[in-house]
Amino acid sequence: MSITRRAKYSVAIADDHVLVRKALSRLINTFPDYFILFEASNGEEVVKIINNRELQLPDILILDVNMPGMNGYETATWINNHYPQIKVLALSMLNDESVIIKMLKSGAKGYIMKNVEPDDLRDAFDSIIKKDFYLPDYISGKVISGLQKDVMSLNEKIELSSKEKTFLQYLCTELSYKEIAQKMFVSPRTIDDYKSSLCDKLKVKTRVGLVIFGIRYGLIDINTD
């Protein structure tokens, strides 16, 4: 992917494992379009460094999900609330649907595994800079048809009922489908109908796919708990 907007983009890393940080820093500094701005061991350090007005803001923040103290979810939420121009790329060993959904709802622009190939990491950076979003197929299972390929126009109107919108919002939580049914005062069968209808309308297949699509296209309010 070609990047043309600027010669160099700054990257920050937040991970409590020193070896991971150092290895990532060395790798990223070999990418022609990117350089390391700073490293941090946890969310508190990120907040402290970013709040230092003398330092430029990073274009991308690689954020470990599981850090002691201020974890990835809390840090991503803080970034999204205070410096939304910083693009958060979540980094984890967990290929878990609930973790991915929670990080995206916290404001992350993408999610990538720690065992990723160097070329895939660079592709993730390029996609986040150019498209403002990244999710690799090995995580998504191609859950969103055309998300990476721009098949669907952002201007395409998607008609959802109020119940479908409420259901989509609940999908961002850790509630089970049965618990969502109880919250919405409907039967589990009705919840199945909502899911089937949304999957058909949005051309996705899974819960994480619905959430990712909803966040990507502004159908889900990430500031609502």
PyMOL commands that place a pseudoatom at each C-alpha (Angstrom):
pseudoatom trace, name=CA, resn=MET, resi=1, chain=A, elem=C, hetatm=0, pos=[0.000, 0.000, 0.000]
pseudoatom trace, name=CA, resn=SER, resi=2, chain=A, elem=C, hetatm=0, pos=[1.385, 3.395, -0.941]
pseudoatom trace, name=CA, resn=ILE, resi=3, chain=A, elem=C, hetatm=0, pos=[1.394, 6.257, 1.546]
pseudoatom trace, name=CA, resn=THR, resi=4, chain=A, elem=C, hetatm=0, pos=[1.544, 9.690, -0.045]
pseudoatom trace, name=CA, resn=ARG, resi=5, chain=A, elem=C, hetatm=0, pos=[0.233, 12.192, 2.500]
pseudoatom trace, name=CA, resn=ARG, resi=6, chain=A, elem=C, hetatm=0, pos=[3.477, 12.598, 4.433]
pseudoatom trace, name=CA, resn=ALA, resi=7, chain=A, elem=C, hetatm=0, pos=[6.998, 11.204, 4.362]
pseudoatom trace, name=CA, resn=LYS, resi=8, chain=A, elem=C, hetatm=0, pos=[7.054, 9.965, 7.951]
pseudoatom trace, name=CA, resn=TYR, resi=9, chain=A, elem=C, hetatm=0, pos=[4.417, 8.944, 10.486]
pseudoatom trace, name=CA, resn=SER, resi=10, chain=A, elem=C, hetatm=0, pos=[5.176, 8.682, 14.180]
pseudoatom trace, name=CA, resn=VAL, resi=11, chain=A, elem=C, hetatm=0, pos=[4.408, 5.563, 16.190]
pseudoatom trace, name=CA, resn=ALA, resi=12, chain=A, elem=C, hetatm=0, pos=[4.249, 5.079, 19.956]
pseudoatom trace, name=CA, resn=ILE, resi=13, chain=A, elem=C, hetatm=0, pos=[4.274, 1.708, 21.737]
pseudoatom trace, name=CA, resn=ALA, resi=14, chain=A, elem=C, hetatm=0, pos=[2.643, 0.827, 25.058]
pseudoatom trace, name=CA, resn=ASP, resi=15, chain=A, elem=C, hetatm=0, pos=[3.477, -2.674, 26.311]
pseudoatom trace, name=CA, resn=ASP, resi=16, chain=A, elem=C, hetatm=0, pos=[4.582, -3.873, 29.729]
pseudoatom trace, name=CA, resn=HIS, resi=17, chain=A, elem=C, hetatm=0, pos=[7.072, -6.350, 28.244]
pseudoatom trace, name=CA, resn=VAL, resi=18, chain=A, elem=C, hetatm=0, pos=[10.415, -4.657, 27.566]
pseudoatom trace, name=CA, resn=LEU, resi=19, chain=A, elem=C, hetatm=0, pos=[11.541, -7.224, 24.995]
pseudoatom trace, name=CA, resn=VAL, resi=20, chain=A, elem=C, hetatm=0, pos=[8.323, -6.779, 23.011]
pseudoatom trace, name=CA, resn=ARG, resi=21, chain=A, elem=C, hetatm=0, pos=[8.690, -2.991, 23.014]
pseudoatom trace, name=CA, resn=LYS, resi=22, chain=A, elem=C, hetatm=0, pos=[12.320, -3.083, 21.962]
pseudoatom trace, name=CA, resn=ALA, resi=23, chain=A, elem=C, hetatm=0, pos=[11.729, -5.652, 19.220]
pseudoatom trace, name=CA, resn=LEU, resi=24, chain=A, elem=C, hetatm=0, pos=[8.804, -3.649, 17.843]
pseudoatom trace, name=CA, resn=SER, resi=25, chain=A, elem=C, hetatm=0, pos=[10.794, -0.437, 17.970]
pseudoatom trace, name=CA, resn=ARG, resi=26, chain=A, elem=C, hetatm=0, pos=[13.678, -1.932, 16.011]
pseudoatom trace, name=CA, resn=LEU, resi=27, chain=A, elem=C, hetatm=0, pos=[11.284, -3.383, 13.444]
pseudoatom trace, name=CA, resn=ILE, resi=28, chain=A, elem=C, hetatm=0, pos=[9.184, -0.240, 12.983]
pseudoatom trace, name=CA, resn=ASN, resi=29, chain=A, elem=C, hetatm=0, pos=[12.248, 1.953, 12.581]
pseudoatom trace, name=CA, resn=THR, resi=30, chain=A, elem=C, hetatm=0, pos=[13.089, -0.124, 9.492]
pseudoatom trace, name=CA, resn=PHE, resi=31, chain=A, elem=C, hetatm=0, pos=[9.776, 0.826, 7.852]
pseudoatom trace, name=CA, resn=PRO, resi=32, chain=A, elem=C, hetatm=0, pos=[10.453, 3.703, 5.405]
pseudoatom trace, name=CA, resn=ASP, resi=33, chain=A, elem=C, hetatm=0, pos=[7.265, 5.642, 6.252]
pseudoatom trace, name=CA, resn=TYR, resi=34, chain=A, elem=C, hetatm=0, pos=[7.296, 5.250, 10.046]
pseudoatom trace, name=CA, resn=PHE, resi=35, chain=A, elem=C, hetatm=0, pos=[9.467, 5.982, 13.072]
pseudoatom trace, name=CA, resn=ILE, resi=36, chain=A, elem=C, hetatm=0, pos=[9.197, 5.410, 16.816]
pseudoatom trace, name=CA, resn=LEU, resi=37, chain=A, elem=C, hetatm=0, pos=[8.271, 8.499, 18.806]
pseudoatom trace, name=CA, resn=PHE, resi=38, chain=A, elem=C, hetatm=0, pos=[8.231, 6.979, 22.286]
pseudoatom trace, name=CA, resn=GLU, resi=39, chain=A, elem=C, hetatm=0, pos=[7.739, 3.807, 24.321]
pseudoatom trace, name=CA, resn=ALA, resi=40, chain=A, elem=C, hetatm=0, pos=[5.673, 3.293, 27.477]
pseudoatom trace, name=CA, resn=SER, resi=41, chain=A, elem=C, hetatm=0, pos=[5.172, 0.340, 29.819]
pseudoatom trace, name=CA, resn=ASN, resi=42, chain=A, elem=C, hetatm=0, pos=[1.536, 1.062, 30.743]
pseudoatom trace, name=CA, resn=GLY, resi=43, chain=A, elem=C, hetatm=0, pos=[-1.395, 3.400, 30.256]
pseudoatom trace, name=CA, resn=GLU, resi=44, chain=A, elem=C, hetatm=0, pos=[-0.340, 5.789, 32.994]
pseudoatom trace, name=CA, resn=GLU, resi=45, chain=A, elem=C, hetatm=0, pos=[2.956, 6.412, 31.219]
pseudoatom trace, name=CA, resn=VAL, resi=46, chain=A, elem=C, hetatm=0, pos=[1.126, 7.015, 27.952]
pseudoatom trace, name=CA, resn=VAL, resi=47, chain=A, elem=C, hetatm=0, pos=[-1.100, 9.636, 29.580]
pseudoatom trace, name=CA, resn=LYS, resi=48, chain=A, elem=C, hetatm=0, pos=[1.872, 11.341, 31.230]
pseudoatom trace, name=CA, resn=ILE, resi=49, chain=A, elem=C, hetatm=0, pos=[3.935, 11.471, 28.048]
pseudoatom trace, name=CA, resn=ILE, resi=50, chain=A, elem=C, hetatm=0, pos=[1.089, 12.592, 25.790]
pseudoatom trace, name=CA, resn=ASN, resi=51, chain=A, elem=C, hetatm=0, pos=[0.031, 15.303, 28.225]
pseudoatom trace, name=CA, resn=ASN, resi=52, chain=A, elem=C, hetatm=0, pos=[3.523, 16.768, 27.899]
pseudoatom trace, name=CA, resn=ARG, resi=53, chain=A, elem=C, hetatm=0, pos=[2.724, 19.597, 25.518]
pseudoatom trace, name=CA, resn=GLU, resi=54, chain=A, elem=C, hetatm=0, pos=[6.346, 19.842, 24.382]
pseudoatom trace, name=CA, resn=LEU, resi=55, chain=A, elem=C, hetatm=0, pos=[6.109, 16.471, 22.642]
pseudoatom trace, name=CA, resn=GLN, resi=56, chain=A, elem=C, hetatm=0, pos=[4.319, 15.946, 19.346]
pseudoatom trace, name=CA, resn=LEU, resi=57, chain=A, elem=C, hetatm=0, pos=[1.408, 13.524, 19.363]
pseudoatom trace, name=CA, resn=PRO, resi=58, chain=A, elem=C, hetatm=0, pos=[1.949, 10.132, 17.761]
pseudoatom trace, name=CA, resn=ASP, resi=59, chain=A, elem=C, hetatm=0, pos=[0.017, 9.332, 14.612]
pseudoatom trace, name=CA, resn=ILE, resi=60, chain=A, elem=C, hetatm=0, pos=[-0.390, 5.709, 15.732]
pseudoatom trace, name=CA, resn=LEU, resi=61, chain=A, elem=C, hetatm=0, pos=[-0.337, 4.176, 19.212]
pseudoatom trace, name=CA, resn=ILE, resi=62, chain=A, elem=C, hetatm=0, pos=[0.306, 0.436, 19.419]
pseudoatom trace, name=CA, resn=LEU, resi=63, chain=A, elem=C, hetatm=0, pos=[-1.507, -0.548, 22.580]
pseudoatom trace, name=CA, resn=ASP, resi=64, chain=A, elem=C, hetatm=0, pos=[-1.149, -3.830, 24.438]
pseudoatom trace, name=CA, resn=VAL, resi=65, chain=A, elem=C, hetatm=0, pos=[-4.553, -4.992, 25.688]
pseudoatom trace, name=CA, resn=ASN, resi=66, chain=A, elem=C, hetatm=0, pos=[-3.409, -6.598, 28.947]
pseudoatom trace, name=CA, resn=MET, resi=67, chain=A, elem=C, hetatm=0, pos=[-1.168, -4.228, 30.896]
pseudoatom trace, name=CA, resn=PRO, resi=68, chain=A, elem=C, hetatm=0, pos=[-0.987, -3.814, 34.674]
pseudoatom trace, name=CA, resn=GLY, resi=69, chain=A, elem=C, hetatm=0, pos=[-2.555, -0.668, 36.088]
pseudoatom trace, name=CA, resn=MET, resi=70, chain=A, elem=C, hetatm=0, pos=[-4.247, 1.296, 33.324]
pseudoatom trace, name=CA, resn=ASN, resi=71, chain=A, elem=C, hetatm=0, pos=[-4.945, -1.440, 30.786]
pseudoatom trace, name=CA, resn=GLY, resi=72, chain=A, elem=C, hetatm=0, pos=[-5.525, -1.285, 27.047]
pseudoatom trace, name=CA, resn=TYR, resi=73, chain=A, elem=C, hetatm=0, pos=[-9.283, -0.722, 27.281]
pseudoatom trace, name=CA, resn=GLU, resi=74, chain=A, elem=C, hetatm=0, pos=[-8.919, 2.169, 29.712]
pseudoatom trace, name=CA, resn=THR, resi=75, chain=A, elem=C, hetatm=0, pos=[-6.055, 3.725, 27.785]
pseudoatom trace, name=CA, resn=ALA, resi=76, chain=A, elem=C, hetatm=0, pos=[-7.880, 3.490, 24.447]
pseudoatom trace, name=CA, resn=THR, resi=77, chain=A, elem=C, hetatm=0, pos=[-10.942, 5.109, 26.009]
pseudoatom trace, name=CA, resn=TRP, resi=78, chain=A, elem=C, hetatm=0, pos=[-8.820, 7.944, 27.409]
pseudoatom trace, name=CA, resn=ILE, resi=79, chain=A, elem=C, hetatm=0, pos=[-7.141, 8.485, 24.037]
pseudoatom trace, name=CA, resn=ASN, resi=80, chain=A, elem=C, hetatm=0, pos=[-10.489, 8.481, 22.248]
pseudoatom trace, name=CA, resn=ASN, resi=81, chain=A, elem=C, hetatm=0, pos=[-11.904, 11.050, 24.687]
pseudoatom trace, name=CA, resn=HIS, resi=82, chain=A, elem=C, hetatm=0, pos=[-8.900, 13.400, 24.820]
pseudoatom trace, name=CA, resn=TYR, resi=83, chain=A, elem=C, hetatm=0, pos=[-6.872, 12.918, 21.633]
pseudoatom trace, name=CA, resn=PRO, resi=84, chain=A, elem=C, hetatm=0, pos=[-9.113, 11.196, 19.047]
pseudoatom trace, name=CA, resn=GLN, resi=85, chain=A, elem=C, hetatm=0, pos=[-6.680, 12.132, 16.278]
pseudoatom trace, name=CA, resn=ILE, resi=86, chain=A, elem=C, hetatm=0, pos=[-4.313, 9.449, 17.624]
pseudoatom trace, name=CA, resn=LYS, resi=87, chain=A, elem=C, hetatm=0, pos=[-5.081, 6.161, 15.904]
pseudoatom trace, name=CA, resn=VAL, resi=88, chain=A, elem=C, hetatm=0, pos=[-4.963, 3.246, 18.340]
pseudoatom trace, name=CA, resn=LEU, resi=89, chain=A, elem=C, hetatm=0, pos=[-3.909, -0.175, 17.075]
pseudoatom trace, name=CA, resn=ALA, resi=90, chain=A, elem=C, hetatm=0, pos=[-4.646, -2.843, 19.680]
pseudoatom trace, name=CA, resn=LEU, resi=91, chain=A, elem=C, hetatm=0, pos=[-1.994, -5.534, 20.115]
pseudoatom trace, name=CA, resn=SER, resi=92, chain=A, elem=C, hetatm=0, pos=[-2.707, -8.854, 21.818]
pseudoatom trace, name=CA, resn=MET, resi=93, chain=A, elem=C, hetatm=0, pos=[-2.091, -12.579, 21.981]
pseudoatom trace, name=CA, resn=LEU, resi=94, chain=A, elem=C, hetatm=0, pos=[-5.856, -13.079, 22.326]
pseudoatom trace, name=CA, resn=ASN, resi=95, chain=A, elem=C, hetatm=0, pos=[-7.882, -13.879, 19.218]
pseudoatom trace, name=CA, resn=ASP, resi=96, chain=A, elem=C, hetatm=0, pos=[-11.063, -13.586, 21.261]
pseudoatom trace, name=CA, resn=GLU, resi=97, chain=A, elem=C, hetatm=0, pos=[-14.325, -12.093, 19.981]
pseudoatom trace, name=CA, resn=SER, resi=98, chain=A, elem=C, hetatm=0, pos=[-15.232, -10.342, 23.236]
pseudoatom trace, name=CA, resn=VAL, resi=99, chain=A, elem=C, hetatm=0, pos=[-11.758, -8.786, 23.568]
pseudoatom trace, name=CA, resn=ILE, resi=100, chain=A, elem=C, hetatm=0, pos=[-11.806, -7.514, 19.983]
pseudoatom trace, name=CA, resn=ILE, resi=101, chain=A, elem=C, hetatm=0, pos=[-15.273, -6.009, 20.421]
pseudoatom trace, name=CA, resn=LYS, resi=102, chain=A, elem=C, hetatm=0, pos=[-14.348, -4.353, 23.711]
pseudoatom trace, name=CA, resn=MET, resi=103, chain=A, elem=C, hetatm=0, pos=[-11.183, -2.793, 22.277]
pseudoatom trace, name=CA, resn=LEU, resi=104, chain=A, elem=C, hetatm=0, pos=[-12.999, -1.480, 19.206]
pseudoatom trace, name=CA, resn=LYS, resi=105, chain=A, elem=C, hetatm=0, pos=[-15.751, -0.057, 21.395]
pseudoatom trace, name=CA, resn=SER, resi=106, chain=A, elem=C, hetatm=0, pos=[-13.043, 1.591, 23.496]
pseudoatom trace, name=CA, resn=GLY, resi=107, chain=A, elem=C, hetatm=0, pos=[-11.944, 3.488, 20.403]
pseudoatom trace, name=CA, resn=ALA, resi=108, chain=A, elem=C, hetatm=0, pos=[-9.261, 1.323, 18.787]
pseudoatom trace, name=CA, resn=LYS, resi=109, chain=A, elem=C, hetatm=0, pos=[-9.026, 1.685, 15.014]
pseudoatom trace, name=CA, resn=GLY, resi=110, chain=A, elem=C, hetatm=0, pos=[-7.674, -1.811, 14.562]
pseudoatom trace, name=CA, resn=TYR, resi=111, chain=A, elem=C, hetatm=0, pos=[-6.635, -5.059, 16.209]
pseudoatom trace, name=CA, resn=ILE, resi=112, chain=A, elem=C, hetatm=0, pos=[-3.631, -7.226, 15.475]
pseudoatom trace, name=CA, resn=MET, resi=113, chain=A, elem=C, hetatm=0, pos=[-1.994, -10.290, 16.997]
pseudoatom trace, name=CA, resn=LYS, resi=114, chain=A, elem=C, hetatm=0, pos=[1.493, -10.297, 18.532]
pseudoatom trace, name=CA, resn=ASN, resi=115, chain=A, elem=C, hetatm=0, pos=[2.625, -13.138, 16.273]
pseudoatom trace, name=CA, resn=VAL, resi=116, chain=A, elem=C, hetatm=0, pos=[1.950, -11.067, 13.151]
pseudoatom trace, name=CA, resn=GLU, resi=117, chain=A, elem=C, hetatm=0, pos=[4.426, -11.005, 10.272]
pseudoatom trace, name=CA, resn=PRO, resi=118, chain=A, elem=C, hetatm=0, pos=[6.363, -7.746, 9.798]
pseudoatom trace, name=CA, resn=ASP, resi=119, chain=A, elem=C, hetatm=0, pos=[4.719, -7.065, 6.427]
pseudoatom trace, name=CA, resn=ASP, resi=120, chain=A, elem=C, hetatm=0, pos=[1.285, -7.442, 8.019]
pseudoatom trace, name=CA, resn=LEU, resi=121, chain=A, elem=C, hetatm=0, pos=[2.166, -4.921, 10.713]
pseudoatom trace, name=CA, resn=ARG, resi=122, chain=A, elem=C, hetatm=0, pos=[3.241, -2.428, 8.080]
pseudoatom trace, name=CA, resn=ASP, resi=123, chain=A, elem=C, hetatm=0, pos=[0.014, -3.098, 6.167]
pseudoatom trace, name=CA, resn=ALA, resi=124, chain=A, elem=C, hetatm=0, pos=[-1.934, -2.421, 9.360]
pseudoatom trace, name=CA, resn=PHE, resi=125, chain=A, elem=C, hetatm=0, pos=[-0.214, 0.958, 9.732]
pseudoatom trace, name=CA, resn=ASP, resi=126, chain=A, elem=C, hetatm=0, pos=[-0.880, 1.852, 6.101]
pseudoatom trace, name=CA, resn=SER, resi=127, chain=A, elem=C, hetatm=0, pos=[-4.556, 0.898, 6.379]
pseudoatom trace, name=CA, resn=ILE, resi=128, chain=A, elem=C, hetatm=0, pos=[-5.095, 2.852, 9.586]
pseudoatom trace, name=CA, resn=ILE, resi=129, chain=A, elem=C, hetatm=0, pos=[-3.445, 5.948, 8.107]
pseudoatom trace, name=CA, resn=LYS, resi=130, chain=A, elem=C, hetatm=0, pos=[-5.285, 5.724, 4.797]
pseudoatom trace, name=CA, resn=LYS, resi=131, chain=A, elem=C, hetatm=0, pos=[-8.645, 4.182, 5.745]
pseudoatom trace, name=CA, resn=ASP, resi=132, chain=A, elem=C, hetatm=0, pos=[-8.812, 4.900, 9.480]
pseudoatom trace, name=CA, resn=PHE, resi=133, chain=A, elem=C, hetatm=0, pos=[-9.444, 1.207, 10.211]
pseudoatom trace, name=CA, resn=TYR, resi=134, chain=A, elem=C, hetatm=0, pos=[-7.741, -2.178, 10.092]
pseudoatom trace, name=CA, resn=LEU, resi=135, chain=A, elem=C, hetatm=0, pos=[-8.797, -5.715, 10.874]
pseudoatom trace, name=CA, resn=PRO, resi=136, chain=A, elem=C, hetatm=0, pos=[-6.950, -8.650, 9.283]
pseudoatom trace, name=CA, resn=ASP, resi=137, chain=A, elem=C, hetatm=0, pos=[-8.809, -11.544, 7.715]
pseudoatom trace, name=CA, resn=TYR, resi=138, chain=A, elem=C, hetatm=0, pos=[-7.265, -14.077, 10.100]
pseudoatom trace, name=CA, resn=ILE, resi=139, chain=A, elem=C, hetatm=0, pos=[-9.076, -12.321, 12.953]
pseudoatom trace, name=CA, resn=SER, resi=140, chain=A, elem=C, hetatm=0, pos=[-12.246, -11.252, 11.196]
pseudoatom trace, name=CA, resn=GLY, resi=141, chain=A, elem=C, hetatm=0, pos=[-12.701, -14.404, 9.153]
pseudoatom trace, name=CA, resn=LYS, resi=142, chain=A, elem=C, hetatm=0, pos=[-13.824, -12.052, 6.385]
pseudoatom trace, name=CA, resn=VAL, resi=143, chain=A, elem=C, hetatm=0, pos=[-16.740, -11.018, 8.615]
pseudoatom trace, name=CA, resn=ILE, resi=144, chain=A, elem=C, hetatm=0, pos=[-17.244, -7.782, 6.751]
pseudoatom trace, name=CA, resn=SER, resi=145, chain=A, elem=C, hetatm=0, pos=[-17.733, -8.077, 3.040]
pseudoatom trace, name=CA, resn=GLY, resi=146, chain=A, elem=C, hetatm=0, pos=[-15.781, -5.325, 1.365]
pseudoatom trace, name=CA, resn=LEU, resi=147, chain=A, elem=C, hetatm=0, pos=[-14.653, -3.441, 4.482]
pseudoatom trace, name=CA, resn=GLN, resi=148, chain=A, elem=C, hetatm=0, pos=[-11.022, -3.654, 3.417]
pseudoatom trace, name=CA, resn=LYS, resi=149, chain=A, elem=C, hetatm=0, pos=[-11.885, -3.396, -0.285]
pseudoatom trace, name=CA, resn=ASP, resi=150, chain=A, elem=C, hetatm=0, pos=[-14.263, -0.434, -0.095]
pseudoatom trace, name=CA, resn=VAL, resi=151, chain=A, elem=C, hetatm=0, pos=[-17.075, -2.348, -1.818]
pseudoatom trace, name=CA, resn=MET, resi=152, chain=A, elem=C, hetatm=0, pos=[-19.734, -0.532, 0.179]
pseudoatom trace, name=CA, resn=SER, resi=153, chain=A, elem=C, hetatm=0, pos=[-19.897, 3.227, -0.036]
pseudoatom trace, name=CA, resn=LEU, resi=154, chain=A, elem=C, hetatm=0, pos=[-19.906, 5.142, 3.236]
pseudoatom trace, name=CA, resn=ASN, resi=155, chain=A, elem=C, hetatm=0, pos=[-22.771, 7.160, 1.778]
pseudoatom trace, name=CA, resn=GLU, resi=156, chain=A, elem=C, hetatm=0, pos=[-24.949, 4.129, 1.181]
pseudoatom trace, name=CA, resn=LYS, resi=157, chain=A, elem=C, hetatm=0, pos=[-28.048, 4.437, 3.324]
pseudoatom trace, name=CA, resn=ILE, resi=158, chain=A, elem=C, hetatm=0, pos=[-28.730, 1.516, 5.645]
pseudoatom trace, name=CA, resn=GLU, resi=159, chain=A, elem=C, hetatm=0, pos=[-32.239, 1.301, 7.036]
pseudoatom trace, name=CA, resn=LEU, resi=160, chain=A, elem=C, hetatm=0, pos=[-32.404, -0.245, 10.512]
pseudoatom trace, name=CA, resn=SER, resi=161, chain=A, elem=C, hetatm=0, pos=[-35.400, -0.458, 12.806]
pseudoatom trace, name=CA, resn=SER, resi=162, chain=A, elem=C, hetatm=0, pos=[-35.178, 1.027, 16.300]
pseudoatom trace, name=CA, resn=LYS, resi=163, chain=A, elem=C, hetatm=0, pos=[-35.096, -2.497, 17.744]
pseudoatom trace, name=CA, resn=GLU, resi=164, chain=A, elem=C, hetatm=0, pos=[-32.253, -3.480, 15.437]
pseudoatom trace, name=CA, resn=LYS, resi=165, chain=A, elem=C, hetatm=0, pos=[-30.289, -0.396, 16.474]
pseudoatom trace, name=CA, resn=THR, resi=166, chain=A, elem=C, hetatm=0, pos=[-30.844, -1.225, 20.150]
pseudoatom trace, name=CA, resn=PHE, resi=167, chain=A, elem=C, hetatm=0, pos=[-29.783, -4.820, 19.544]
pseudoatom trace, name=CA, resn=LEU, resi=168, chain=A, elem=C, hetatm=0, pos=[-26.673, -3.650, 17.690]
pseudoatom trace, name=CA, resn=GLN, resi=169, chain=A, elem=C, hetatm=0, pos=[-25.751, -1.438, 20.639]
pseudoatom trace, name=CA, resn=TYR, resi=170, chain=A, elem=C, hetatm=0, pos=[-26.166, -4.335, 23.085]
pseudoatom trace, name=CA, resn=LEU, resi=171, chain=A, elem=C, hetatm=0, pos=[-23.845, -6.455, 20.933]
pseudoatom trace, name=CA, resn=CYS, resi=172, chain=A, elem=C, hetatm=0, pos=[-21.006, -4.180, 22.076]
pseudoatom trace, name=CA, resn=THR, resi=173, chain=A, elem=C, hetatm=0, pos=[-21.482, -5.323, 25.647]
pseudoatom trace, name=CA, resn=GLU, resi=174, chain=A, elem=C, hetatm=0, pos=[-20.420, -8.600, 27.249]
pseudoatom trace, name=CA, resn=LEU, resi=175, chain=A, elem=C, hetatm=0, pos=[-24.044, -9.737, 27.497]
pseudoatom trace, name=CA, resn=SER, resi=176, chain=A, elem=C, hetatm=0, pos=[-24.998, -13.111, 26.053]
pseudoatom trace, name=CA, resn=TYR, resi=177, chain=A, elem=C, hetatm=0, pos=[-27.797, -13.314, 23.486]
pseudoatom trace, name=CA, resn=LYS, resi=178, chain=A, elem=C, hetatm=0, pos=[-30.097, -14.658, 26.213]
pseudoatom trace, name=CA, resn=GLU, resi=179, chain=A, elem=C, hetatm=0, pos=[-29.248, -11.705, 28.465]
pseudoatom trace, name=CA, resn=ILE, resi=180, chain=A, elem=C, hetatm=0, pos=[-29.800, -9.257, 25.599]
pseudoatom trace, name=CA, resn=ALA, resi=181, chain=A, elem=C, hetatm=0, pos=[-33.241, -10.811, 25.070]
pseudoatom trace, name=CA, resn=GLN, resi=182, chain=A, elem=C, hetatm=0, pos=[-34.047, -10.213, 28.734]
pseudoatom trace, name=CA, resn=LYS, resi=183, chain=A, elem=C, hetatm=0, pos=[-32.844, -6.608, 28.529]
pseudoatom trace, name=CA, resn=MET, resi=184, chain=A, elem=C, hetatm=0, pos=[-34.997, -5.965, 25.468]
pseudoatom trace, name=CA, resn=PHE, resi=185, chain=A, elem=C, hetatm=0, pos=[-38.005, -7.871, 26.881]
pseudoatom trace, name=CA, resn=VAL, resi=186, chain=A, elem=C, hetatm=0, pos=[-38.206, -10.159, 23.867]
pseudoatom trace, name=CA, resn=SER, resi=187, chain=A, elem=C, hetatm=0, pos=[-37.773, -13.870, 23.298]
pseudoatom trace, name=CA, resn=PRO, resi=188, chain=A, elem=C, hetatm=0, pos=[-34.463, -15.509, 22.314]
pseudoatom trace, name=CA, resn=ARG, resi=189, chain=A, elem=C, hetatm=0, pos=[-36.131, -16.391, 19.002]
pseudoatom trace, name=CA, resn=THR, resi=190, chain=A, elem=C, hetatm=0, pos=[-36.773, -12.699, 18.340]
pseudoatom trace, name=CA, resn=ILE, resi=191, chain=A, elem=C, hetatm=0, pos=[-33.111, -11.972, 19.079]
pseudoatom trace, name=CA, resn=ASP, resi=192, chain=A, elem=C, hetatm=0, pos=[-32.182, -14.629, 16.503]
pseudoatom trace, name=CA, resn=ASP, resi=193, chain=A, elem=C, hetatm=0, pos=[-34.434, -12.826, 14.028]
pseudoatom trace, name=CA, resn=TYR, resi=194, chain=A, elem=C, hetatm=0, pos=[-32.729, -9.488, 14.743]
pseudoatom trace, name=CA, resn=LYS, resi=195, chain=A, elem=C, hetatm=0, pos=[-29.320, -11.055, 14.223]
pseudoatom trace, name=CA, resn=SER, resi=196, chain=A, elem=C, hetatm=0, pos=[-30.353, -12.764, 10.972]
pseudoatom trace, name=CA, resn=SER, resi=197, chain=A, elem=C, hetatm=0, pos=[-31.887, -9.557, 9.664]
pseudoatom trace, name=CA, resn=LEU, resi=198, chain=A, elem=C, hetatm=0, pos=[-28.810, -7.492, 10.478]
pseudoatom trace, name=CA, resn=CYS, resi=199, chain=A, elem=C, hetatm=0, pos=[-26.415, -10.065, 9.048]
pseudoatom trace, name=CA, resn=ASP, resi=200, chain=A, elem=C, hetatm=0, pos=[-28.431, -10.035, 5.842]
pseudoatom trace, name=CA, resn=LYS, resi=201, chain=A, elem=C, hetatm=0, pos=[-28.605, -6.224, 5.620]
pseudoatom trace, name=CA, resn=LEU, resi=202, chain=A, elem=C, hetatm=0, pos=[-24.962, -5.621, 6.527]
pseudoatom trace, name=CA, resn=LYS, resi=203, chain=A, elem=C, hetatm=0, pos=[-23.546, -8.660, 4.704]
pseudoatom trace, name=CA, resn=VAL, resi=204, chain=A, elem=C, hetatm=0, pos=[-21.722, -10.048, 7.726]
pseudoatom trace, name=CA, resn=LYS, resi=205, chain=A, elem=C, hetatm=0, pos=[-21.805, -13.417, 9.473]
pseudoatom trace, name=CA, resn=THR, resi=206, chain=A, elem=C, hetatm=0, pos=[-20.783, -13.069, 13.114]
pseudoatom trace, name=CA, resn=ARG, resi=207, chain=A, elem=C, hetatm=0, pos=[-21.333, -10.953, 16.224]
pseudoatom trace, name=CA, resn=VAL, resi=208, chain=A, elem=C, hetatm=0, pos=[-17.907, -9.361, 15.985]
pseudoatom trace, name=CA, resn=GLY, resi=209, chain=A, elem=C, hetatm=0, pos=[-18.616, -8.623, 12.334]
pseudoatom trace, name=CA, resn=LEU, resi=210, chain=A, elem=C, hetatm=0, pos=[-21.819, -6.798, 13.216]
pseudoatom trace, name=CA, resn=VAL, resi=211, chain=A, elem=C, hetatm=0, pos=[-20.053, -4.747, 15.886]
pseudoatom trace, name=CA, resn=ILE, resi=212, chain=A, elem=C, hetatm=0, pos=[-17.118, -3.867, 13.642]
pseudoatom trace, name=CA, resn=PHE, resi=213, chain=A, elem=C, hetatm=0, pos=[-19.434, -2.807, 10.846]
pseudoatom trace, name=CA, resn=GLY, resi=214, chain=A, elem=C, hetatm=0, pos=[-21.603, -0.802, 13.243]
pseudoatom trace, name=CA, resn=ILE, resi=215, chain=A, elem=C, hetatm=0, pos=[-18.603, 1.072, 14.658]
pseudoatom trace, name=CA, resn=ARG, resi=216, chain=A, elem=C, hetatm=0, pos=[-16.955, 1.562, 11.260]
pseudoatom trace, name=CA, resn=TYR, resi=217, chain=A, elem=C, hetatm=0, pos=[-20.072, 3.067, 9.683]
pseudoatom trace, name=CA, resn=GLY, resi=218, chain=A, elem=C, hetatm=0, pos=[-21.306, 5.067, 12.644]
pseudoatom trace, name=CA, resn=LEU, resi=219, chain=A, elem=C, hetatm=0, pos=[-24.264, 2.823, 13.500]
pseudoatom trace, name=CA, resn=ILE, resi=220, chain=A, elem=C, hetatm=0, pos=[-22.998, 2.259, 17.051]
pseudoatom trace, name=CA, resn=ASP, resi=221, chain=A, elem=C, hetatm=0, pos=[-22.316, 4.965, 19.597]
pseudoatom trace, name=CA, resn=ILE, resi=222, chain=A, elem=C, hetatm=0, pos=[-19.003, 3.939, 21.174]
pseudoatom trace, name=CA, resn=ASN, resi=223, chain=A, elem=C, hetatm=0, pos=[-19.538, 6.450, 23.991]
pseudoatom trace, name=CA, resn=THR, resi=224, chain=A, elem=C, hetatm=0, pos=[-22.613, 4.592, 25.229]
pseudoatom trace, name=CA, resn=ASP, resi=225, chain=A, elem=C, hetatm=0, pos=[-22.052, 1.950, 27.919]
for i in range(1, 225): cmd.bond("trace and resi %d" % i, "trace and resi %d" % (i + 1))
show_as sticks, trace
zoom trace
